[in-house]
């Protein structure tokens, strides 16, 4: 769904579970850190707004978006977190590098989600230009970090409720 049609208000209107006691790992790409740092800030503020304590948020940095795959998988395996948010930003350039990285990260995060009981939230912006990335990291469209955080909370709640039924 297009970002202009779907925002945090849509997510919140469906209710946010109580998040106290949830442990969240955030893996942040250093590449395009002017964007990823704002996404991280939005995610942390939203997690805390809904009850996750600062001590239950683990933040790790990796060089680029492709490295999010390995770091997210290791964090998910560690037993230290209930969910992982993988934050990155890939901006289209003049070469096919954008296509390879975007596809690889998407497939890598999807594979982790198929193999792990710990959900990994895909928080990678893939934009045509810097302006689109800025609009989605605190600009006119909002901060997608907020949505990543809410998604993590909802996925932890989903898993916990499913476990109760087993």
N, C-alpha and C positions, 0 to 999 in steps of 0.2 A: 504494500500500500504506500502511496506517496506520502512523504513526510508532511506536506502541507495539509493532508487530510487526517493525519493520525498523530496525536501528541500525548503528552503526559496526562492531560485532563481526561482523554478517552480511557486511559489505563486506570487512573484513579477512580473513575466513576464505577468501575467494576469491583471496587473494594481491594484494599491492600491488607494482607494478613499481618498479624503482630509479628515483628521481626526481632524482638529482643532475644538474645541467645543464639541468633544465627551468626555463623562465622563465614565471612566472605573474603575470598582472595581476588585481588585485582592485579592483572598483569598488563603493564602499560608499555607500548612501543615508544622508544625514544625518537624514532624517525617522525618528523612532523610534530615535534613536541609542543609547538605553539598551539596545536589543535588537541593532541592527546592529553596534555596537562589540563586543559579546560574540561575535557570529557571526564577525566579522573576526578577533578574537583566536583563536577556535577553529580557523579556517581556517589562519591563519599558523602556529600551533603544530603543527598536523598536517602541513602542508607541510614544515616543518623537520624534524619527526620522521622523515619518509620520505625526507629527503635534499636537499630544495630549500634552497639557501643564502639567507640573508637578502637578499643583494645581487641575487638573481634574483626577488625578489617586489616588484612595483610596486603601490603602493596609491594609488588616486585616490578622491576624494570628490565626490559630486554632491548637489544639494539634496533630491531625492526619488526614489522608486522609478521613476517614469515616465522620469526622466532617465537611468536605467541603460541604456536602449535606445541612446540616442545615444552615450554614453560607452563602452559595451561595443563598439559597432560601430567607433568610431574607434580604440579600443585594439587591436581585432582586426586592423584594416587597417594599423596602424602598423608591423608587423614586429618589434616589440619583445618580444612575448610568444608563447608556444606555446599558451596557453589563457587565458581570462578567466573569473573568477568574479564574477557580478553579485549583490551582497548587498543585500537590502532587506527591509522589513517593512510590510505593509499590514494594518491592523486594522479590522475591520468597524465601521462607525458607524451613525448614524441616517439617513444619506442614501445614495443609489445610487453615490456617489463611489467606494466600495470596489470595486464591480462594474466600473466603468469603468477604474480604475487597474489592478486585478488582470488584467482581460482584455487591456488594452492592453500591459502589460508582458509577459505571457505570449506574446502574438502577436508582439510586437517581438523578444523574445529568440529565439523560434522562427524568425523570418525571418532573423535574423543567422546562425543555425546552418545554414540552408539555403543561404546565399549565401557563406559563408566557409569557408576551410580551417582556421580557428582556432576550436576549440570554445568556446562560451560556456555556462557552467554556470548553470542557473537556481537561484539561491540566494535566492529571495524567499519569505519566510514570508507566507502569507495566512491569518490567524487570525480567529476570531470575537471574541476579547477579548485583553486584555493578558496575562492569566494563561497562556493557551495559547502566546503568543509567548515568555514567560519560561521556560516549561517546555521549549521547543525551542531556547533560546539559553543553555544551561548549567544548566537546571533538571532536574526528575526524568526527563525524556525524553532528556536529553543535550544536546549542542550540534550542531546541524545544520551549523555551520561545518566540523566535522570531516568530515562526509559530502561537503560541497561540495568540499573540498580533495582528498579521495580520488577523487572523480569526475573532477576536473580531471586528476589524475595518470593515471588509467586512460584518459581520452580522448586525452591526448597520446600515450600508449603505443599505443593503438589506431591512431591516425593514422600514427605512425612505422612500425609493423609493416605497415600497409597499403601505405605508400610503398615499403617493401622488396620487396613482391610485384609492384609495377608495373614 
